[in-house]
Amino acid sequence: MLGRMGTHTKSRWFAGVPQQDTTGTACYAFPHAGAGVTTVRRLCLELAGTFDAYAVRLPGRESRVGEPLETVMADLADKLAGELADHALEEGA
């Protein structure tokens, strides 16, 4: 059985693999178009221990299904860049 991924991060944008200690290096896995974090779960679990592995959870998918989808790539990229920077600082990665 594979390990767990959870929403133990402070941001709704990311799901991470619980770890005792941070590795100091984050790896963010992006699901393919239209998919959710479950499609990159195995990758994140396999990378845990070497990296602080996080799956990116985009608006309108999975637990964020009630949020509007981003339809303009530039707007999504701007929002995601800010979230990535904030998350990396908060998580210490």
Jmol script that loads the backbone (N, CA, C; Angstrom):
load data "model"
ATOM      1  N   MET A   1       0.836  -1.186   0.000  1.00  0.00           N
ATOM      2  CA  MET A   1       0.000   0.000   0.000  1.00  0.00           C
ATOM      3  C   MET A   1       0.883   1.252   0.000  1.00  0.00           C
ATOM      4  N   LEU A   2       0.504   2.202  -0.789  1.00  0.00           N
ATOM      5  CA  LEU A   2       1.231   3.468  -0.849  1.00  0.00           C
ATOM      6  C   LEU A   2       0.952   4.287   0.394  1.00  0.00           C
ATOM      7  N   GLY A   3       1.880   5.177   0.707  1.00  0.00           N
ATOM      8  CA  GLY A   3       1.697   6.088   1.827  1.00  0.00           C
ATOM      9  C   GLY A   3       0.623   7.117   1.526  1.00  0.00           C
ATOM     10  N   ARG A   4       0.497   8.048   2.444  1.00  0.00           N
ATOM     11  CA  ARG A   4      -0.564   9.035   2.325  1.00  0.00           C
ATOM     12  C   ARG A   4      -0.043  10.374   1.821  1.00  0.00           C
ATOM     13  N   MET A   5      -0.941  11.065   1.184  1.00  0.00           N
ATOM     14  CA  MET A   5      -0.709  12.473   0.870  1.00  0.00           C
ATOM     15  C   MET A   5      -1.807  13.218   1.595  1.00  0.00           C
ATOM     16  N   GLY A   6      -1.507  14.396   2.054  1.00  0.00           N
ATOM     17  CA  GLY A   6      -2.520  15.128   2.784  1.00  0.00           C
ATOM     18  C   GLY A   6      -2.479  16.605   2.518  1.00  0.00           C
ATOM     19  N   THR A   7      -3.387  17.270   3.179  1.00  0.00           N
ATOM     20  CA  THR A   7      -3.473  18.716   3.044  1.00  0.00           C
ATOM     21  C   THR A   7      -2.868  19.372   4.281  1.00  0.00           C
ATOM     22  N   HIS A   8      -1.775  18.808   4.761  1.00  0.00           N
ATOM     23  CA  HIS A   8      -1.131  19.364   5.948  1.00  0.00           C
ATOM     24  C   HIS A   8      -0.407  20.672   5.660  1.00  0.00           C
ATOM     25  N   THR A   9      -0.401  21.099   4.426  1.00  0.00           N
ATOM     26  CA  THR A   9       0.217  22.380   4.095  1.00  0.00           C
ATOM     27  C   THR A   9      -0.749  23.500   4.455  1.00  0.00           C
ATOM     28  N   LYS A  10      -0.255  24.710   4.524  1.00  0.00           N
ATOM     29  CA  LYS A  10      -1.072  25.855   4.908  1.00  0.00           C
ATOM     30  C   LYS A  10      -1.853  26.430   3.729  1.00  0.00           C
ATOM     31  N   SER A  11      -1.605  25.938   2.550  1.00  0.00           N
ATOM     32  CA  SER A  11      -2.248  26.469   1.352  1.00  0.00           C
ATOM     33  C   SER A  11      -3.154  25.429   0.714  1.00  0.00           C
ATOM     34  N   ARG A  12      -4.326  25.868   0.293  1.00  0.00           N
ATOM     35  CA  ARG A  12      -5.246  24.953  -0.395  1.00  0.00           C
ATOM     36  C   ARG A  12      -4.731  24.568  -1.790  1.00  0.00           C
ATOM     37  N   TRP A  13      -3.695  25.244  -2.251  1.00  0.00           N
ATOM     38  CA  TRP A  13      -3.129  24.987  -3.576  1.00  0.00           C
ATOM     39  C   TRP A  13      -2.282  23.728  -3.627  1.00  0.00           C
ATOM     40  N   PHE A  14      -1.898  23.176  -2.474  1.00  0.00           N
ATOM     41  CA  PHE A  14      -0.942  22.076  -2.472  1.00  0.00           C
ATOM     42  C   PHE A  14      -1.357  20.951  -1.538  1.00  0.00           C
ATOM     43  N   ALA A  15      -1.028  19.745  -1.933  1.00  0.00           N
ATOM     44  CA  ALA A  15      -1.148  18.568  -1.076  1.00  0.00           C
ATOM     45  C   ALA A  15       0.250  17.999  -0.956  1.00  0.00           C
ATOM     46  N   GLY A  16       0.636  17.620   0.244  1.00  0.00           N
ATOM     47  CA  GLY A  16       1.996  17.161   0.455  1.00  0.00           C
ATOM     48  C   GLY A  16       2.066  15.797   1.105  1.00  0.00           C
ATOM     49  N   VAL A  17       3.262  15.259   1.114  1.00  0.00           N
ATOM     50  CA  VAL A  17       3.539  13.988   1.753  1.00  0.00           C
ATOM     51  C   VAL A  17       4.035  14.292   3.164  1.00  0.00           C
ATOM     52  N   PRO A  18       3.338  13.794   4.195  1.00  0.00           N
ATOM     53  CA  PRO A  18       3.812  14.056   5.558  1.00  0.00           C
ATOM     54  C   PRO A  18       5.206  13.475   5.782  1.00  0.00           C
ATOM     55  N   GLN A  19       6.089  14.268   6.384  1.00  0.00           N
ATOM     56  CA  GLN A  19       7.447  13.835   6.677  1.00  0.00           C
ATOM     57  C   GLN A  19       7.842  14.343   8.050  1.00  0.00           C
ATOM     58  N   GLN A  20       8.721  13.635   8.698  1.00  0.00           N
ATOM     59  CA  GLN A  20       9.209  14.057  10.015  1.00  0.00           C
ATOM     60  C   GLN A  20      10.023  15.339   9.904  1.00  0.00           C
ATOM     61  N   ASP A  21      10.937  15.376   8.975  1.00  0.00           N
ATOM     62  CA  ASP A  21      11.835  16.521   8.804  1.00  0.00           C
ATOM     63  C   ASP A  21      11.790  17.001   7.366  1.00  0.00           C
ATOM     64  N   THR A  22      11.981  18.287   7.181  1.00  0.00           N
ATOM     65  CA  THR A  22      12.055  18.838   5.835  1.00  0.00           C
ATOM     66  C   THR A  22      13.412  18.502   5.213  1.00  0.00           C
ATOM     67  N   THR A  23      13.419  18.307   3.913  1.00  0.00           N
ATOM     68  CA  THR A  23      14.685  18.056   3.222  1.00  0.00           C
ATOM     69  C   THR A  23      15.348  19.357   2.815  1.00  0.00           C
ATOM     70  N   GLY A  24      14.567  20.435   2.810  1.00  0.00           N
ATOM     71  CA  GLY A  24      15.101  21.727   2.397  1.00  0.00           C
ATOM     72  C   GLY A  24      15.003  21.982   0.910  1.00  0.00           C
ATOM     73  N   THR A  25      14.516  20.986   0.159  1.00  0.00           N
ATOM     74  CA  THR A  25      14.358  21.144  -1.283  1.00  0.00           C
ATOM     75  C   THR A  25      12.958  20.675  -1.677  1.00  0.00           C
ATOM     76  N   ALA A  26      12.181  21.595  -2.218  1.00  0.00           N
ATOM     77  CA  ALA A  26      10.812  21.264  -2.599  1.00  0.00           C
ATOM     78  C   ALA A  26      10.736  20.825  -4.054  1.00  0.00           C
ATOM     79  N   CYS A  27       9.808  19.922  -4.310  1.00  0.00           N
ATOM     80  CA  CYS A  27       9.489  19.487  -5.668  1.00  0.00           C
ATOM     81  C   CYS A  27       7.977  19.586  -5.816  1.00  0.00           C
ATOM     82  N   TYR A  28       7.526  20.348  -6.806  1.00  0.00           N
ATOM     83  CA  TYR A  28       6.108  20.547  -7.044  1.00  0.00           C
ATOM     84  C   TYR A  28       5.702  19.773  -8.297  1.00  0.00           C
ATOM     85  N   ALA A  29       4.746  18.864  -8.134  1.00  0.00           N
ATOM     86  CA  ALA A  29       4.273  18.035  -9.250  1.00  0.00           C
ATOM     87  C   ALA A  29       2.941  18.598  -9.753  1.00  0.00           C
ATOM     88  N   PHE A  30       2.884  18.803 -11.065  1.00  0.00           N
ATOM     89  CA  PHE A  30       1.694  19.361 -11.691  1.00  0.00           C
ATOM     90  C   PHE A  30       0.912  18.261 -12.412  1.00  0.00           C
ATOM     91  N   PRO A  31      -0.362  18.071 -12.063  1.00  0.00           N
ATOM     92  CA  PRO A  31      -1.184  17.108 -12.791  1.00  0.00           C
ATOM     93  C   PRO A  31      -1.381  17.554 -14.240  1.00  0.00           C
ATOM     94  N   HIS A  32      -1.641  16.586 -15.104  1.00  0.00           N
ATOM     95  CA  HIS A  32      -1.913  16.938 -16.500  1.00  0.00           C
ATOM     96  C   HIS A  32      -3.237  17.697 -16.600  1.00  0.00           C
ATOM     97  N   ALA A  33      -3.475  18.314 -17.714  1.00  0.00           N
ATOM     98  CA  ALA A  33      -4.636  19.181 -17.920  1.00  0.00           C
ATOM     99  C   ALA A  33      -5.938  18.506 -17.507  1.00  0.00           C
ATOM    100  N   GLY A  34      -6.669  19.170 -16.633  1.00  0.00           N
ATOM    101  CA  GLY A  34      -7.970  18.687 -16.199  1.00  0.00           C
ATOM    102  C   GLY A  34      -7.924  17.685 -15.065  1.00  0.00           C
ATOM    103  N   ALA A  35      -6.765  17.246 -14.670  1.00  0.00           N
ATOM    104  CA  ALA A  35      -6.649  16.218 -13.633  1.00  0.00           C
ATOM    105  C   ALA A  35      -6.414  16.851 -12.266  1.00  0.00           C
ATOM    106  N   GLY A  36      -6.432  15.995 -11.254  1.00  0.00           N
ATOM    107  CA  GLY A  36      -6.191  16.432  -9.892  1.00  0.00           C
ATOM    108  C   GLY A  36      -4.925  15.807  -9.327  1.00  0.00           C
ATOM    109  N   VAL A  37      -4.707  16.043  -8.052  1.00  0.00           N
ATOM    110  CA  VAL A  37      -3.475  15.597  -7.408  1.00  0.00           C
ATOM    111  C   VAL A  37      -3.330  14.077  -7.382  1.00  0.00           C
ATOM    112  N   THR A  38      -4.417  13.351  -7.495  1.00  0.00           N
ATOM    113  CA  THR A  38      -4.303  11.885  -7.460  1.00  0.00           C
ATOM    114  C   THR A  38      -3.454  11.347  -8.609  1.00  0.00           C
ATOM    115  N   THR A  39      -3.375  12.072  -9.701  1.00  0.00           N
ATOM    116  CA  THR A  39      -2.590  11.593 -10.846  1.00  0.00           C
ATOM    117  C   THR A  39      -1.088  11.708 -10.628  1.00  0.00           C
ATOM    118  N   VAL A  40      -0.664  12.526  -9.673  1.00  0.00           N
ATOM    119  CA  VAL A  40       0.763  12.657  -9.374  1.00  0.00           C
ATOM    120  C   VAL A  40       1.096  12.136  -7.977  1.00  0.00           C
ATOM    121  N   ARG A  41       0.157  11.492  -7.343  1.00  0.00           N
ATOM    122  CA  ARG A  41       0.340  10.975  -5.984  1.00  0.00           C
ATOM    123  C   ARG A  41       1.530  10.031  -5.886  1.00  0.00           C
ATOM    124  N   ARG A  42       1.580   9.043  -6.757  1.00  0.00           N
ATOM    125  CA  ARG A  42       2.659   8.053  -6.709  1.00  0.00           C
ATOM    126  C   ARG A  42       4.024   8.738  -6.862  1.00  0.00           C
ATOM    127  N   LEU A  43       4.125   9.674  -7.781  1.00  0.00           N
ATOM    128  CA  LEU A  43       5.378  10.395  -7.980  1.00  0.00           C
ATOM    129  C   LEU A  43       5.793  11.117  -6.699  1.00  0.00           C
ATOM    130  N   CYS A  44       4.864  11.828  -6.076  1.00  0.00           N
ATOM    131  CA  CYS A  44       5.176  12.557  -4.845  1.00  0.00           C
ATOM    132  C   CYS A  44       5.614  11.610  -3.737  1.00  0.00           C
ATOM    133  N   LEU A  45       4.938  10.483  -3.617  1.00  0.00           N
ATOM    134  CA  LEU A  45       5.304   9.520  -2.583  1.00  0.00           C
ATOM    135  C   LEU A  45       6.686   8.933  -2.827  1.00  0.00           C
ATOM    136  N   GLU A  46       7.010   8.678  -4.078  1.00  0.00           N
ATOM    137  CA  GLU A  46       8.330   8.123  -4.395  1.00  0.00           C
ATOM    138  C   GLU A  46       9.445   9.154  -4.198  1.00  0.00           C
ATOM    139  N   LEU A  47       9.132  10.424  -4.369  1.00  0.00           N
ATOM    140  CA  LEU A  47      10.134  11.474  -4.198  1.00  0.00           C
ATOM    141  C   LEU A  47      10.326  11.895  -2.737  1.00  0.00           C
ATOM    142  N   ALA A  48       9.330  11.593  -1.899  1.00  0.00           N
ATOM    143  CA  ALA A  48       9.406  11.979  -0.488  1.00  0.00           C
ATOM    144  C   ALA A  48      10.644  11.344   0.143  1.00  0.00           C
ATOM    145  N   GLY A  49      11.287  12.096   0.976  1.00  0.00           N
ATOM    146  CA  GLY A  49      12.532  11.636   1.582  1.00  0.00           C
ATOM    147  C   GLY A  49      13.723  12.275   0.886  1.00  0.00           C
ATOM    148  N   THR A  50      13.634  12.366  -0.430  1.00  0.00           N
ATOM    149  CA  THR A  50      14.658  13.059  -1.199  1.00  0.00           C
ATOM    150  C   THR A  50      14.284  14.531  -1.348  1.00  0.00           C
ATOM    151  N   PHE A  51      12.991  14.777  -1.518  1.00  0.00           N
ATOM    152  CA  PHE A  51      12.448  16.123  -1.659  1.00  0.00           C
ATOM    153  C   PHE A  51      11.255  16.286  -0.731  1.00  0.00           C
ATOM    154  N   ASP A  52      10.906  17.518  -0.439  1.00  0.00           N
ATOM    155  CA  ASP A  52       9.612  17.812   0.163  1.00  0.00           C
ATOM    156  C   ASP A  52       8.649  17.868  -1.025  1.00  0.00           C
ATOM    157  N   ALA A  53       7.901  16.814  -1.217  1.00  0.00           N
ATOM    158  CA  ALA A  53       7.098  16.653  -2.432  1.00  0.00           C
ATOM    159  C   ALA A  53       5.678  17.165  -2.234  1.00  0.00           C
ATOM    160  N   TYR A  54       5.239  17.994  -3.161  1.00  0.00           N
ATOM    161  CA  TYR A  54       3.903  18.571  -3.123  1.00  0.00           C
ATOM    162  C   TYR A  54       3.237  18.432  -4.486  1.00  0.00           C
ATOM    163  N   ALA A  55       1.967  18.090  -4.454  1.00  0.00           N
ATOM    164  CA  ALA A  55       1.163  18.080  -5.671  1.00  0.00           C
ATOM    165  C   ALA A  55       0.415  19.404  -5.741  1.00  0.00           C
ATOM    166  N   VAL A  56       0.327  19.978  -6.918  1.00  0.00           N
ATOM    167  CA  VAL A  56      -0.372  21.245  -7.112  1.00  0.00           C
ATOM    168  C   VAL A  56      -1.851  20.956  -7.319  1.00  0.00           C
ATOM    169  N   ARG A  57      -2.681  21.595  -6.498  1.00  0.00           N
ATOM    170  CA  ARG A  57      -4.137  21.420  -6.570  1.00  0.00           C
ATOM    171  C   ARG A  57      -4.728  22.706  -7.150  1.00  0.00           C
ATOM    172  N   LEU A  58      -5.154  22.628  -8.384  1.00  0.00           N
ATOM    173  CA  LEU A  58      -5.672  23.807  -9.083  1.00  0.00           C
ATOM    174  C   LEU A  58      -7.137  24.057  -8.757  1.00  0.00           C
ATOM    175  N   PRO A  59      -7.591  25.311  -8.875  1.00  0.00           N
ATOM    176  CA  PRO A  59      -8.997  25.641  -8.631  1.00  0.00           C
ATOM    177  C   PRO A  59      -9.917  24.841  -9.556  1.00  0.00           C
ATOM    178  N   GLY A  60     -11.064  24.425  -9.003  1.00  0.00           N
ATOM    179  CA  GLY A  60     -12.058  23.713  -9.786  1.00  0.00           C
ATOM    180  C   GLY A  60     -11.863  22.215  -9.842  1.00  0.00           C
ATOM    181  N   ARG A  61     -10.867  21.701  -9.099  1.00  0.00           N
ATOM    182  CA  ARG A  61     -10.587  20.264  -9.110  1.00  0.00           C
ATOM    183  C   ARG A  61     -10.594  19.729  -7.683  1.00  0.00           C
ATOM    184  N   GLU A  62     -11.045  18.505  -7.551  1.00  0.00           N
ATOM    185  CA  GLU A  62     -11.054  17.779  -6.279  1.00  0.00           C
ATOM    186  C   GLU A  62     -11.640  18.629  -5.152  1.00  0.00           C
ATOM    187  N   SER A  63     -10.894  18.827  -4.068  1.00  0.00           N
ATOM    188  CA  SER A  63     -11.447  19.557  -2.918  1.00  0.00           C
ATOM    189  C   SER A  63     -11.705  21.035  -3.232  1.00  0.00           C
ATOM    190  N   ARG A  64     -11.241  21.497  -4.375  1.00  0.00           N
ATOM    191  CA  ARG A  64     -11.467  22.890  -4.780  1.00  0.00           C
ATOM    192  C   ARG A  64     -12.514  22.988  -5.886  1.00  0.00           C
ATOM    193  N   VAL A  65     -13.351  21.951  -5.991  1.00  0.00           N
ATOM    194  CA  VAL A  65     -14.338  21.887  -7.071  1.00  0.00           C
ATOM    195  C   VAL A  65     -15.342  23.039  -7.015  1.00  0.00           C
ATOM    196  N   GLY A  66     -15.577  23.611  -5.852  1.00  0.00           N
ATOM    197  CA  GLY A  66     -16.512  24.723  -5.725  1.00  0.00           C
ATOM    198  C   GLY A  66     -15.956  26.059  -6.184  1.00  0.00           C
ATOM    199  N   GLU A  67     -14.665  26.108  -6.469  1.00  0.00           N
ATOM    200  CA  GLU A  67     -14.033  27.345  -6.929  1.00  0.00           C
ATOM    201  C   GLU A  67     -14.081  27.407  -8.453  1.00  0.00           C
ATOM    202  N   PRO A  68     -14.174  28.608  -8.997  1.00  0.00           N
ATOM    203  CA  PRO A  68     -14.210  28.724 -10.461  1.00  0.00           C
ATOM    204  C   PRO A  68     -12.895  28.293 -11.104  1.00  0.00           C
ATOM    205  N   LEU A  69     -13.001  27.643 -12.240  1.00  0.00           N
ATOM    206  CA  LEU A  69     -11.819  27.269 -13.018  1.00  0.00           C
ATOM    207  C   LEU A  69     -11.126  28.516 -13.546  1.00  0.00           C
ATOM    208  N   GLU A  70      -9.831  28.450 -13.627  1.00  0.00           N
ATOM    209  CA  GLU A  70      -9.083  29.530 -14.270  1.00  0.00           C
ATOM    210  C   GLU A  70      -9.085  29.225 -15.772  1.00  0.00           C
ATOM    211  N   THR A  71      -9.519  30.175 -16.571  1.00  0.00           N
ATOM    212  CA  THR A  71      -9.610  29.944 -18.009  1.00  0.00           C
ATOM    213  C   THR A  71      -8.570  30.728 -18.814  1.00  0.00           C
ATOM    214  N   VAL A  72      -7.854  31.615 -18.154  1.00  0.00           N
ATOM    215  CA  VAL A  72      -6.816  32.396 -18.814  1.00  0.00           C
ATOM    216  C   VAL A  72      -5.475  31.961 -18.228  1.00  0.00           C
ATOM    217  N   MET A  73      -4.645  31.325 -19.031  1.00  0.00           N
ATOM    218  CA  MET A  73      -3.392  30.748 -18.553  1.00  0.00           C
ATOM    219  C   MET A  73      -2.491  31.770 -17.874  1.00  0.00           C
ATOM    220  N   ALA A  74      -2.420  32.969 -18.408  1.00  0.00           N
ATOM    221  CA  ALA A  74      -1.568  34.004 -17.809  1.00  0.00           C
ATOM    222  C   ALA A  74      -2.039  34.350 -16.398  1.00  0.00           C
ATOM    223  N   ASP A  75      -3.353  34.415 -16.193  1.00  0.00           N
ATOM    224  CA  ASP A  75      -3.889  34.701 -14.858  1.00  0.00           C
ATOM    225  C   ASP A  75      -3.572  33.561 -13.897  1.00  0.00           C
ATOM    226  N   LEU A  76      -3.753  32.328 -14.347  1.00  0.00           N
ATOM    227  CA  LEU A  76      -3.430  31.167 -13.516  1.00  0.00           C
ATOM    228  C   LEU A  76      -1.943  31.153 -13.176  1.00  0.00           C
ATOM    229  N   ALA A  77      -1.101  31.417 -14.152  1.00  0.00           N
ATOM    230  CA  ALA A  77       0.348  31.417 -13.924  1.00  0.00           C
ATOM    231  C   ALA A  77       0.745  32.478 -12.898  1.00  0.00           C
ATOM    232  N   ASP A  78       0.147  33.661 -12.982  1.00  0.00           N
ATOM    233  CA  ASP A  78       0.445  34.718 -12.017  1.00  0.00           C
ATOM    234  C   ASP A  78       0.036  34.320 -10.605  1.00  0.00           C
ATOM    235  N   LYS A  79      -1.171  33.780 -10.462  1.00  0.00           N
ATOM    236  CA  LYS A  79      -1.648  33.354  -9.144  1.00  0.00           C
ATOM    237  C   LYS A  79      -0.793  32.216  -8.604  1.00  0.00           C
ATOM    238  N   LEU A  80      -0.496  31.261  -9.448  1.00  0.00           N
ATOM    239  CA  LEU A  80       0.289  30.107  -9.019  1.00  0.00           C
ATOM    240  C   LEU A  80       1.710  30.506  -8.630  1.00  0.00           C
ATOM    241  N   ALA A  81       2.312  31.425  -9.361  1.00  0.00           N
ATOM    242  CA  ALA A  81       3.667  31.887  -9.020  1.00  0.00           C
ATOM    243  C   ALA A  81       3.691  32.499  -7.623  1.00  0.00           C
ATOM    244  N   GLY A  82       2.706  33.282  -7.308  1.00  0.00           N
ATOM    245  CA  GLY A  82       2.615  33.874  -5.971  1.00  0.00           C
ATOM    246  C   GLY A  82       2.410  32.818  -4.901  1.00  0.00           C
ATOM    247  N   GLU A  83       1.535  31.854  -5.179  1.00  0.00           N
ATOM    248  CA  GLU A  83       1.282  30.777  -4.219  1.00  0.00           C
ATOM    249  C   GLU A  83       2.529  29.915  -4.007  1.00  0.00           C
ATOM    250  N   LEU A  84       3.239  29.627  -5.078  1.00  0.00           N
ATOM    251  CA  LEU A  84       4.471  28.834  -4.958  1.00  0.00           C
ATOM    252  C   LEU A  84       5.507  29.559  -4.101  1.00  0.00           C
ATOM    253  N   ALA A  85       5.693  30.838  -4.341  1.00  0.00           N
ATOM    254  CA  ALA A  85       6.669  31.613  -3.569  1.00  0.00           C
ATOM    255  C   ALA A  85       6.286  31.655  -2.095  1.00  0.00           C
ATOM    256  N   ASP A  86       5.020  31.934  -1.815  1.00  0.00           N
ATOM    257  CA  ASP A  86       4.559  31.979  -0.427  1.00  0.00           C
ATOM    258  C   ASP A  86       4.700  30.619   0.243  1.00  0.00           C
ATOM    259  N   HIS A  87       4.315  29.565  -0.452  1.00  0.00           N
ATOM    260  CA  HIS A  87       4.371  28.214   0.105  1.00  0.00           C
ATOM    261  C   HIS A  87       5.800  27.806   0.410  1.00  0.00           C
ATOM    262  N   ALA A  88       6.694  28.089  -0.484  1.00  0.00           N
ATOM    263  CA  ALA A  88       8.094  27.708  -0.265  1.00  0.00           C
ATOM    264  C   ALA A  88       8.650  28.413   0.971  1.00  0.00           C
ATOM    265  N   LEU A  89       8.281  29.665   1.171  1.00  0.00           N
ATOM    266  CA  LEU A  89       8.744  30.405   2.352  1.00  0.00           C
ATOM    267  C   LEU A  89       8.130  29.855   3.631  1.00  0.00           C
ATOM    268  N   GLU A  90       6.817  29.576   3.593  1.00  0.00           N
ATOM    269  CA  GLU A  90       6.120  29.062   4.774  1.00  0.00           C
ATOM    270  C   GLU A  90       6.603  27.679   5.185  1.00  0.00           C
ATOM    271  N   GLU A  91       6.816  26.827   4.203  1.00  0.00           N
ATOM    272  CA  GLU A  91       7.192  25.451   4.488  1.00  0.00           C
ATOM    273  C   GLU A  91       8.687  25.312   4.762  1.00  0.00           C
ATOM    274  N   GLY A  92       9.437  26.365   4.480  1.00  0.00           N
ATOM    275  CA  GLY A  92      10.880  26.314   4.711  1.00  0.00           C
ATOM    276  C   GLY A  92      11.636  25.501   3.696  1.00  0.00           C
ATOM    277  N   ALA A  93      11.004  25.301   2.535  1.00  0.00           N
ATOM    278  CA  ALA A  93      11.652  24.508   1.477  1.00  0.00           C
ATOM    279  C   ALA A  93      12.434  25.402   0.549  1.00  0.00           C
TER     280      ALA A  93
END
end "model"
wireframe off; spacefill off
backbone 0.3
color backbone group
